Structure formats: structure tokens, C-alpha cells
Amino acid sequence: MNIRSRLGALTFATLLPMAIFGAAGAYMLVQRERDSFERGALDRVRALMTAIDAELRASITPLEMLARSPTLDRDDLTEFRAEAERALDGRRGDWFNIVLSDPDTAHVLLNLLVPRGAPPFTTPDPASVLETAKSGRPTIGSVVTGGVLNRQLFTVRVPVLRDGKAKYVLSAVVETPVISKLVERQAFSNTWAVAVIDSGYGFVVRQPVPEKGATAPSESLRRALDSAPQGFQRGQLLDGSQIYRAFQRSSLSRWSTSIAIPSSVVERSLNGVYVLMAGFIGAAMLGLWIASWLASGISKPIAALATAAPALGRGETSALPPAGDVDEVRELAHALGESAVAIRDREERQRQAEHALRAADRAKDEFLAMLGHEL
């Protein structure tokens, strides 16, 4: 492994723990932000469901009191009609009508909007009448379009129990604007889609009103309501737009409330965390690039010195490359340069010694030749 690779590995090993720690911290921040948003949305949808349940209980209690009337023991529906009219006057603005039904057939026996002696209207929601009679408990009917004035209505029904058996089913008819006012009081953001859904998966209230007059929730909302009594999930609206949804189902009415928040609103709150993550990744990449650049500044002069080493070993000082700006590399280049000069001087002295030796040999030979001649 060369110096550049070693320096790169050193830098990577240094940044890796920081990267892991930073990624873990960013993930925790994202999760905390999501959890905070989820808790807030669930609190809002729970508060709306609580307000609706309180409104429905406010109708159940006086109905149960009216159901205890002695006139129903005597089957005196004429006298009971007068009592029901007084009760309706006391709840004017909340109740639209009071109806008394047969528990076995769901036929309407008394309807305050129908004059005495006239045939009463048939109930548009007989299933809830039969369910109330069978269970012996108050129930909340589904939203229907009915009544004398053909309005969006739902019923709050209580059984008239005598000897443990339902003798009648007493119902208060309520208009959906009563629930709409509760939703408006919550002051939700106008970018959110708020819905109140009855037990039959029909809209009681939908703000804003869906396009094309849709009266049923989307498939994603139905799946969410079927999956759990409450939760926070991703989904989509009837128009296909992506949202995050908080929902809550009531054990009292089996109605549900849902708040749909556009994905862009939720993700906007996470943008700060994502910017932090992007900044950390950018800083890590910049650190690796700087490390690579610095490693290149060290490895290239050393590689050049290694390439020039054979020539320097022959004393060729002209082969010495630029040393760069690293002190240790400059010191190495200077030492190699001095070694090259020393090698060149040594070779020069050796050549001079060899030349003197050959000259002495020639002088000796000439002397011996002259000596031999003289002798």
C-alpha cells in the first residue's frame, strides 16, 4: 500500500466514527421530529373525537330521561307527544325532531314533524332502530338524507326498557351542522382535510368539501379505520394527493375522526434536519477531498524522488526533482542531493587516484627501461 492509500485510509478511519455518530444523531432527530408531529396530530384528532362524544352524550342523557316517562308505560302516545314536544323545545337548535319507533319492525309510531292523525314517515335508517332494541344500549345512527325537509340527518337512539326488554326505541334526530360547528371550533389549518365518518363509512362532516360531492372516504382511510382504533399513517385523499393521516374511533358511537395533513407540510418541518444531514455529508466529502489533495502533495514528491534515486546514486545531481513544500520531503531531497554530491566527489577522487597510479606505472616502466639500457 502506497503513502497516498495509507493517508486516505487514515482519513477514512478518522471520519467513519464521526459519520456513524452524525448519521445516528440525524436519524434520532428525524424520528423525534416525526414523533412530535405524530403526537400533536393524534392529540388534535382525539380532542375532536372527545368533543363529538360529549355532544352525543348531551343528547343521550335527556333522551334516557324522557324514555322513563310513565306515559310510555301506559302506551299513552298522545300524552307522550306533549312531553316530547316540550323536550324538543328545550333542545331547539340541537335536535331537529323526536321519533318513537317499534323495536321489532322499526316502524315509526310517533313523529313530531307529522301532524296528529297523519301517517308517519318511514325511518330511513331502520337498522339502527333494530340494533338499539337488540343491544339495549344507546346507539348513534348513520347519516342519511331524510326527514320532512329532506336534510342530512343522523339519529341518537335509546331503548325504552321495561322489564329488561325494549318496549320502544326513542330517537332524537340531529342535523349534521351541529357536528360541523364542533369541527369549526377546533380551528384546524385550512391546508388540512378534516373528516367525521359514521359507523357506515359515510361522511358526517368533511372540510373542505370533497370534489364531485363524494360521500364516502377513500380506500386508504377505510383501511386505516379497519386496522386499528387510532393511529398515524401515510395515505392519500380522494383526489390522489399524498398525506399523513391521524385517526381516532369512538367506542361510544363507533364514529371516527380523521385529520389529513399534506405530506409537504409534514416534510417541511423535517427540512432543517435534512439540511443538517446534507451539510454533514458535504463536510465529510470535503474532508476526504482535502485529505486526498494533501496526500497527493506528499506522495508525488516522494514518488519523484524514488524515480530519481538511481540517477542520484550515480551522482547525477541534475536528476533531483522539486521537493515540494513538505518539510520532511525537502529534508529527504536535500539529503539525497548531498549524497549525490558526495558520490560524485568520491568518484572524481577515485578517477584522479587512478590517473596518478597509471602515471606512476608509466614512470616506473620508463625508469626500468632506461636503467636496463644504461646497464
Secondary structure, DSSP 8 states (H G I E B T S, - for coil): --HHHHHHHHHHHHHHHHHHHHHHHHHHHHHHHHHHHHHHHHHHHHHHHHHHHHHHHHHHHHHHHHHT-HHHHTT-HHHHHHHHHHHHHHTBTTBSEEEEE-TTT--EEEETTS-TTS-----S-HHHHHHHHHH-S-EE---EEETTTTEEEEEEEEEEEETTEEEEEEEEEEETHHHHHHHHHT---TTSEEEEE-TTS-EEEEES--GGG--S--HHHHHHHHH-SEEEEEEE-TT--EEEEEEEE-TTT--EEEEEEEHHHHHHTTHHHHHHHHHHHHHHHHHHHHHHHHHHHHHHHHHHHHHHHHHHHTT-GGG----TT-HHHHHHHHHHHHHHHHHHHHHHHHHHHHHHHHHHHHHHHHHHHHHHHH-
